[in-house]
Amino acid sequence: ITDLKNEIFVEYNGLLPNLFVEGKSAVVEGLLKDKKYFIATTILAKHDENYMPPEVANSLKKNKLNK
């Protein structure tokens, strides 16, 4: 993973999300072992700013109808 200034090696033993693509943003959770080595427990592919999970969209629709 890089922030374009620094790089860190990430170890992850699981299935990557379908939307995970090299060069795109991701959220990685886990344990930093040292300055250059991270053990990931979760990797989430980031959506664009317009994405809304279906559960959230449905909840918002229900709340609008109940007002």
C-alpha positions in Angstrom: 0.0 0.0 0.0 1.2 3.5 -0.7 0.2 7.1 0.0 2.6 8.1 -2.9 5.2 9.1 -0.3 5.7 5.9 1.6 5.1 2.2 0.9 4.2 -0.6 3.4 3.9 -4.3 2.8 0.5 -5.7 3.6 0.0 -9.4 4.3 -3.6 -10.6 3.9 -4.9 -14.2 3.9 -8.4 -14.0 2.6 -10.5 -13.2 -0.4 -10.2 -9.7 -1.7 -13.4 -7.7 -2.3 -14.7 -7.9 -5.9 -14.2 -4.1 -6.2 -10.6 -4.2 -5.1 -8.4 -3.0 -7.9 -4.7 -2.1 -7.8 -4.2 1.7 -7.9 -7.6 2.4 -6.2 -8.3 3.4 -2.6 -8.9 0.8 0.0 -9.5 0.6 3.8 -7.2 -1.9 5.5 -7.7 -3.0 9.2 -5.2 -5.0 11.1 -2.0 -4.9 13.0 1.2 -2.8 12.2 4.1 -5.1 13.0 6.8 -2.5 12.2 7.2 0.6 10.0 7.1 -1.4 6.8 4.9 -4.5 7.6 1.2 -4.6 8.2 -0.9 -7.8 8.8 -4.4 -7.1 7.5 -7.5 -8.7 9.0 -9.9 -6.8 6.8 -9.7 -5.1 3.4 -12.5 -3.0 2.1 -12.6 -1.6 -1.4 -13.6 2.1 -1.4 -16.5 3.1 -3.5 -16.8 6.6 -5.1 -18.4 9.3 -3.0 -21.8 8.7 -4.5 -22.1 5.0 -3.5 -24.6 4.1 -0.8 -25.0 0.6 0.5 -28.5 -0.8 -0.4 -29.3 -1.2 3.3 -28.6 2.4 4.0 -30.6 3.6 0.9 -33.6 1.4 2.0 -33.5 2.7 5.5 -33.4 6.3 4.3 -36.4 5.6 2.0 -38.4 4.1 4.9 -37.6 7.1 7.2 -38.7 9.5 4.5 -42.0 7.7 4.0 -42.7 7.6 7.8 -42.4 11.4 8.1 
